[in-house]
Amino acid sequence: MSDALPAECFPPLMSRGERAGLICTVVARLTSLVVVLAVVCRILYRAADNFLHPSWHCRRIFTSHMDVYMTSLLLAHTVQASTGTYSILWLRRGSATCGHPCNAQGLIETIGDPAAALTTLAIALHIIITVMCRRRFTSFWIPISVVCAIWTYFLVHAGISMSLHHSQTRPLFTPTPYWCWISAWYPRERLTAAYMWYWMTAACTSVIYIVLFFYIRSVDVASKRFWTWGREQKRSHPVERTGRNLLSTQSKKMLIYPAVYVAVILPQSLIRWMTSGGVTVAPFWVFLAQCIFSLGGVCDALLLIFTRPRVLGFAPSQHTDDDKDDGSPGIVANVGVSTNCDWNHGLESMPHSATALTLDAQSPGYNDSEATGSLKA
C-alpha cells in the first residue's frame, strides 16, 4: 500500500534541531490543553457545587449568551490542543507519515482551529451589539444556534472534503512536513476550511474592538461633561457608581483581544501562505510560528479569567463591590449576570462597566430623558 502513496507522504527524518522544535510545539499544545481543561474543571466544580449544595448564594453557570460562546471557545481550544498528542507519535517515528494518525491530526486541525476563530468573531459581534446597539437578548436560542452553525459547518466541510478528495494517490492530509495538514494539492480546501476564517476573524475583530475602544472613550468624555454641567442632578450617574476611571480601563482592555488574536494567528498564517506558494521557510520560523499559535488556548483562558471574571461563574464571590445593589437604578449588578441561583436579570456580563452605562435605560425606574439630555449637553 505504501508503494502507491506519493513521495510527500514520506518526508525525510527530522534533524536534531527539527526534533527540538517539534518538542517545543508539543509542549505548547499540551500546555494549552492542560490550562483549558483546568478552566473546564473549575467550571464543572462550580456546577457540581451548585448541584450538591444548593443555596441562595450559589452562582449559576449559564446566565448570559457570553457563557454559551465561551463554552464553545473552550471546546474548540480543547479539540485544537489535542492534536499535540499526534506529534508525539511523529517524534517517536522520526517524521510524520501518511496514514490514519495523519488523517486524524489533519481532520481535528481543520475543525478545532477555525471553530475557535469563528467563535472569537461571534463573541466580538455579540459584545458590540450588546454595548452599542443597547440590545437586550433574553432567548438562549440565539447563541445556541450560532454555536451549532459554526460546528456544523466545519464538521460537514471536513466530512465532504474527506469523501470527495481523499484518495490513495492524492490524500487530503499529508505531512507539511512536521505535522499533518491539508495537502498543497487542495488549496481551495485550505481556503474554505481555515484561511478564509482566520483572516476574516482577524480583520473583523480588530475593527470591532477598535470601534468599541473609541465608543467607550467617547462615553467617558460625555460622563465627565455630565458631572461638569449636571451637578444638580439628584440621581447619581452610572459612571460615578462604576468609577470614573473604570470605563477608560475597559476601553484599554478592548484592544487586548484583537491584539492577542492577531499576534497568535498572523505568524502561522504567513508561514502557511508562504509554504503554499513554494517559498522555503527556515525550520526555526516554522516552529516559532507554530508554538505561538499553539498557545492560543492559554491566551484565551487567561483573558477569560482576568478580564471576564463574571463569565461561566468565575467570580470568586457574589459580594463584590460592583455587584452590590445600593437600591439605585442602573447599577452594575443590574446588567451583570445573575449572582445567585434564584435571580435572573437576563442581561449580558461583558463588558460589565460599559454595559452598565449603555444599557442603563433598561433598568427599572430609569428616566431616559434625564440621562440622555444630560449626556447630550
Rosetta blueprint (number, residue, H / E / L):
1 M L
2 S H
3 D H
4 A H
5 L L
6 P L
7 A H
8 E H
9 C H
10 F L
11 P L
12 P L
13 L L
14 M L
15 S L
16 R H
17 G H
18 E H
19 R H
20 A H
21 G H
22 L H
23 I H
24 C H
25 T H
26 V H
27 V H
28 A H
29 R H
30 L H
31 T H
32 S H
33 L H
34 V H
35 V H
36 V H
37 L H
38 A H
39 V H
40 V H
41 C H
42 R H
43 I H
44 L H
45 Y H
46 R H
47 A H
48 A H
49 D H
50 N H
51 F H
52 L H
53 H L
54 P L
55 S L
56 W L
57 H L
58 C L
59 R L
60 R L
61 I L
62 F L
63 T L
64 S L
65 H H
66 M H
67 D H
68 V H
69 Y H
70 M H
71 T H
72 S H
73 L H
74 L H
75 L H
76 A H
77 H H
78 T H
79 V H
80 Q H
81 A H
82 S L
83 T L
84 G H
85 T H
86 Y H
87 S H
88 I H
89 L H
90 W H
91 L H
92 R H
93 R H
94 G L
95 S L
96 A L
97 T L
98 C L
99 G L
100 H H
101 P H
102 C H
103 N H
104 A H
105 Q H
106 G H
107 L H
108 I H
109 E H
110 T H
111 I H
112 G H
113 D H
114 P H
115 A H
116 A H
117 A H
118 L H
119 T H
120 T H
121 L H
122 A H
123 I H
124 A H
125 L H
126 H H
127 I H
128 I H
129 I H
130 T H
131 V H
132 M H
133 C L
134 R L
135 R L
136 R L
137 F L
138 T L
139 S L
140 F L
141 W H
142 I H
143 P H
144 I H
145 S H
146 V H
147 V H
148 C H
149 A H
150 I H
151 W H
152 T H
153 Y H
154 F H
155 L H
156 V H
157 H H
158 A H
159 G H
160 I H
161 S H
162 M H
163 S H
164 L H
165 H H
166 H L
167 S L
168 Q L
169 T L
170 R L
171 P L
172 L L
173 F E
174 T E
175 P E
176 T L
177 P L
178 Y L
179 W L
180 C E
181 W E
182 I E
183 S L
184 A L
185 W L
186 Y L
187 P H
188 R H
189 E H
190 R H
191 L H
192 T H
193 A H
194 A H
195 Y H
196 M H
197 W H
198 Y H
199 W H
200 M H
201 T H
202 A H
203 A H
204 C H
205 T H
206 S H
207 V H
208 I H
209 Y H
210 I H
211 V H
212 L H
213 F H
214 F H
215 Y H
216 I H
217 R H
218 S H
219 V H
220 D H
221 V H
222 A H
223 S H
224 K H
225 R H
226 F H
227 W H
228 T H
229 W H
230 G L
231 R L
232 E L
233 Q L
234 K L
235 R L
236 S L
237 H L
238 P H
239 V H
240 E H
241 R H
242 T H
243 G L
244 R L
245 N L
246 L H
247 L H
248 S H
249 T H
250 Q H
251 S H
252 K H
253 K H
254 M H
255 L L
256 I H
257 Y H
258 P H
259 A H
260 V H
261 Y H
262 V H
263 A H
264 V H
265 I H
266 L H
267 P H
268 Q H
269 S H
270 L H
271 I H
272 R H
273 W H
274 M H
275 T H
276 S H
277 G L
278 G L
279 V L
280 T L
281 V L
282 A L
283 P H
284 F H
285 W H
286 V H
287 F H
288 L H
289 A H
290 Q H
291 C H
292 I H
293 F H
294 S H
295 L L
296 G H
297 G H
298 V H
299 C H
300 D H
301 A H
302 L H
303 L H
304 L H
305 I H
306 F H
307 T H
308 R L
309 P L
310 R L
311 V H
312 L H
313 G H
314 F L
315 A L
316 P L
317 S L
318 Q L
319 H L
320 T L
321 D H
322 D H
323 D H
324 K L
325 D L
326 D L
327 G L
328 S L
329 P L
330 G L
331 I L
332 V H
333 A H
334 N H
335 V H
336 G L
337 V L
338 S L
339 T L
340 N L
341 C L
342 D L
343 W L
344 N L
345 H L
346 G L
347 L L
348 E L
349 S L
350 M L
351 P L
352 H H
353 S H
354 A H
355 T H
356 A H
357 L H
358 T H
359 L L
360 D H
361 A H
362 Q H
363 S L
364 P L
365 G L
366 Y L
367 N L
368 D H
369 S H
370 E H
371 A H
372 T H
373 G H
374 S H
375 L H
376 K H
377 A L
